Amino acid sequence: MGFFRGGLVFVLGVILLLSLIVGNVFFVISSSLKYENVQKNINPFIKETITETLGSSNFEQSFQSMKDYCLISKADYYKINQDGFFEDISCEDILAKNSSAIIDGEVENFIQKTYYKEYDCSFFECLKESNGLPLFFISKSTKDYFQSKFYLALIFLLVLVVLMFFLSEEKKNFPIVLGSLVILSSLPFMKIDSLPFAKSDFSQVLFIFVSSSKSVFWAFLILGIVIIALGVFLKFWKFDKIGKSEENLSDNKPIQQKKIQKNKKKFF
C-alpha cells in the first residue's frame, strides 16, 4: 500500500511539473500580449514595413502634396489608403507635423486598430486563413484566448496540489517539494527571449509572444523560493514547538512527583 501510494504521488508530481510548465507558457503568452508590450515591440517592425512599402522619397513628395491640398481645400481630412496603413489623416496634423511624425502617428493608430479588432475565426482557423502577416496573433482576442487557458491550467494545478498533499505521507515536507517544482518549471523560460529569432515576418511577430518570459521566470522563481522558505519555517517552528512542549513536560514531572509524595504522607 505504501509503495502504491508513493508511486502515485511521484506520478502526480511529474504531471504537476509538466502542468506548471504548460501553465507558464500560457501565462508568458498572455502577459506578452498586453497592449503596451505589443505596441512597444511591434512598432519598429510596422514602421519599417510602411517605410519600405511607401519609400521614403515618394512619401516626402506625397506629403508635400498633402500639405498643399489641405492649405488650398481647407478640408478637415486628407483621404489616403496605402496597403491599409493610412486613412483619413487629419489636415491639422499634416500642417502641424513633419512626415516622420505623421508616420509615427499612423503606425500607432494601425497597431491600436489591429490589436482591438474582433476576429470571427478561431485561433487556428485564423492562422490557416492568414495571408502575409499573421497580425491577428497580436490581437486582444488572442491574449484573452491564452489567458482563459491559463486560468483553466491554474484550476487543474490547484486540484493536483490538493491531491498530492493528501496523498503525501510526509506532509511537513510538501511545501518544500512544491516550491522546488515551481522553481524547476520556471527554468525553461530563463533565456527563451534571448533565442536568435530569424529576421522574417513570422519570427518577429512570434518574438512578441515570449517577450515577457524573463519577467515570468523571475516571478515563478521568487514564488518557489518563498514557498520553500515557508515550508522550512513551518517545519522548524513545529519542531521547536514540540521540543518546548516536551521540555515543559519534563520540568513538570518532578513537581508532580513531589505532590504525589506529599499526598501519600498525608494519607498514611
C-alpha positions in Angstrom: 0.0 0.0 0.0 2.8 2.4 0.9 4.7 1.6 -2.4 1.5 2.2 -4.4 0.8 5.4 -2.6 4.4 6.6 -3.1 4.3 5.7 -6.8 1.0 7.6 -7.2 2.5 10.7 -5.6 5.5 10.5 -7.9 3.3 10.3 -11.0 1.2 13.2 -9.7 4.5 15.2 -9.1 5.6 14.6 -12.7 2.1 15.7 -14.0 2.3 18.7 -11.7 5.7 19.7 -13.1 4.5 19.4 -16.7 1.3 21.2 -16.0 3.3 24.1 -14.3 5.4 24.4 -17.5 2.3 24.5 -19.7 0.6 27.0 -17.4 3.8 29.1 -17.5 3.6 29.0 -21.3 0.0 30.3 -21.3 1.0 33.0 -18.7 4.0 34.1 -20.8 1.9 34.5 -23.9 -1.0 36.3 -22.2 1.4 38.6 -20.4 3.4 39.3 -23.5 0.3 40.2 -25.5 -0.7 43.2 -23.3 -1.2 46.2 -25.4 1.6 48.2 -24.0 4.0 45.4 -24.7 2.7 44.7 -28.2 2.9 48.4 -29.1 6.5 48.7 -27.9 7.7 45.5 -29.7 5.8 45.7 -33.0 6.2 49.4 -33.6 9.6 49.3 -35.2 8.6 46.4 -37.4 5.4 48.1 -38.7 7.2 51.3 -39.2 9.9 49.6 -41.2 7.2 47.8 -43.3 5.4 51.1 -44.0 8.6 52.8 -44.9 9.6 50.0 -47.3 6.1 50.0 -48.9 5.9 53.7 -49.4 9.5 54.6 -50.0 10.9 57.5 -48.0 11.4 59.7 -51.1 8.0 59.0 -52.5 6.3 59.7 -49.2 8.1 63.1 -48.9 6.8 64.1 -52.3 3.3 62.8 -51.4 3.5 64.6 -48.0 4.1 68.0 -49.7 1.1 67.4 -52.0 -1.0 66.6 -48.9 0.1 69.9 -47.3 -0.8 71.8 -50.5 -4.2 70.1 -50.6 -5.0 70.9 -47.0 -4.0 74.6 -47.5 -6.0 75.1 -50.7 -9.1 73.0 -50.0 -9.4 73.9 -46.3 -10.6 70.3 -45.7 -10.6 68.6 -42.3 -9.1 65.3 -43.5 -6.9 64.1 -46.3 -8.1 60.7 -47.5 -5.4 58.2 -48.4 -5.2 54.4 -48.3 -1.9 52.7 -48.9 -2.0 49.0 -48.2 -4.4 49.5 -45.3 -1.9 51.5 -43.2 -3.2 55.1 -43.8 -6.7 56.5 -43.9 -8.3 59.9 -43.2 -5.2 61.8 -41.9 -6.2 65.0 -40.1 -5.2 68.1 -42.1 -4.5 69.8 -38.7 -1.8 67.1 -38.1 -0.4 67.3 -41.6 0.1 71.1 -41.4 1.5 71.0 -37.8 3.8 68.0 -38.1 6.6 66.6 -40.3 6.4 63.4 -42.4 8.1 61.3 -39.7 5.7 62.4 -37.0 2.8 61.6 -39.4 4.1 58.1 -40.0 4.6 57.5 -36.2 1.1 58.6 -35.5 -0.4 56.4 -38.3 1.7 53.4 -37.1 0.3 53.8 -33.6 -3.3 54.1 -34.9 -2.7 51.0 -37.1 -1.4 48.9 -34.1 -4.3 50.0 -31.9 -6.9 49.2 -34.6 -5.2 45.8 -35.3 -4.9 44.9 -31.6 -8.6 45.6 -30.7 -10.0 44.2 -33.9 -12.5 41.4 -33.4 -12.0 38.2 -35.4 -14.8 35.8 -36.3 -12.4 32.8 -36.8 -10.8 30.7 -34.1 -7.1 30.9 -33.4 -6.1 28.0 -35.7 -8.7 29.0 -38.4 -7.2 32.5 -38.5 -3.7 31.0 -38.7 -4.8 28.8 -41.7 -6.6 31.6 -43.5 -4.0 34.3 -42.9 -2.3 35.8 -46.0 1.0 37.6 -45.4 1.5 38.9 -41.9 -0.5 37.0 -39.2 -1.4 40.2 -37.4 -4.3 38.5 -35.6 -1.6 36.9 -33.4 -1.1 40.3 -31.7 -4.8 41.0 -31.0 -6.6 41.2 -27.8 -8.7 38.2 -28.8 -5.5 36.1 -28.9 -4.5 37.5 -25.5 -7.9 36.6 -24.0 -7.7 33.1 -25.5 -4.4 32.3 -23.8 -5.4 34.0 -20.6 -8.5 31.7 -20.4 -6.3 28.7 -21.0 -4.0 29.9 -18.1 -7.0 30.1 -15.8 -8.0 26.5 -16.7 -4.5 25.3 -16.1 -4.5 27.1 -12.7 -7.6 25.3 -11.6 -6.1 22.0 -12.7 -2.9 22.8 -10.8 -4.8 23.5 -7.6 -6.6 20.2 -7.9 -3.3 18.4 -8.4 -1.7 20.2 -5.4 -4.6 19.2 -3.1 -4.4 15.6 -4.2 -0.7 15.4 -3.7 -1.0 17.0 -0.3 -3.5 14.4 1.0 -1.6 11.5 -0.5 1.8 12.6 0.8 3.0 10.7 3.9 5.5 13.4 4.9 3.1 16.4 4.7 5.6 18.6 6.5 7.9 18.4 3.5 5.2 19.1 1.0 5.8 22.9 0.7 9.5 22.3 0.1 8.7 19.8 -2.7 6.0 22.1 -4.2 8.4 25.1 -4.2 11.1 23.0 -5.9 8.7 22.0 -8.6 7.7 25.7 -9.2 11.4 26.6 -9.5 12.0 23.8 -11.9 9.1 24.8 -14.1 10.5 28.4 -14.3 13.9 27.4 -15.6 12.9 26.8 -19.3 11.9 30.5 -19.5 15.1 31.9 -18.2 16.7 32.5 -21.6 13.9 31.9 -24.1 13.7 35.6 -25.0 17.4 35.6 -26.0 17.0 32.9 -28.7 18.2 34.0 -32.1 15.0 34.7 -34.0 15.2 34.8 -37.7 14.6 38.1 -39.4 11.3 37.2 -41.1 7.8 38.5 -40.7 6.5 35.5 -38.8 9.6 35.2 -36.5 9.4 38.9 -35.5 5.7 38.5 -34.6 6.5 35.3 -32.8 9.1 37.0 -30.6 6.3 39.2 -29.1 4.8 36.0 -27.7 7.8 35.4 -25.5 8.9 39.0 -24.7 7.7 38.7 -21.1 9.3 35.3 -20.4 12.1 36.8 -18.3 9.6 38.5 -16.0 7.6 35.3 -15.7 10.8 33.4 -14.9 11.7 35.7 -12.1 8.1 35.8 -10.8 7.9 32.0 -10.5 11.4 31.6 -9.3 10.7 34.0 -6.4 7.4 32.3 -5.8 9.1 28.9 -5.5 11.7 30.3 -3.1 9.0 31.8 -0.9 7.1 28.5 -0.8 10.3 26.6 0.2 11.2 29.2 2.8 7.7 29.0 4.2 7.9 25.2 4.3 11.3 25.3 6.1 9.9 27.9 8.6 6.8 25.8 9.4 8.9 22.7 9.7 11.3 24.1 12.2 8.7 26.1 14.0 6.7 23.0 14.6 9.8 21.1 15.7 10.7 23.9 18.1 7.1 24.0 19.5 7.2 20.2 20.0 10.6 20.5 21.7 9.4 23.2 24.1 6.3 21.1 24.9 8.5 18.1 25.8 10.8 20.3 27.9 7.8 21.7 29.8 6.5 18.2 30.4 10.0 17.1 31.7 10.2 20.1 34.0 6.7 19.4 35.4 7.5 15.8 36.2 9.5 16.5 39.5 6.8 18.9 40.7 4.1 16.3 40.0 6.2 13.6 41.8 6.6 15.8 44.9 2.8 16.4 45.0 2.2 12.7 44.8 4.7 12.1 47.7 3.1 14.7 49.8 -0.4 13.3 49.3 0.9 9.8 50.2 2.3 11.2 53.5 -1.0 12.9 54.4 -2.8 9.7 53.6 -0.6 7.5 55.8 
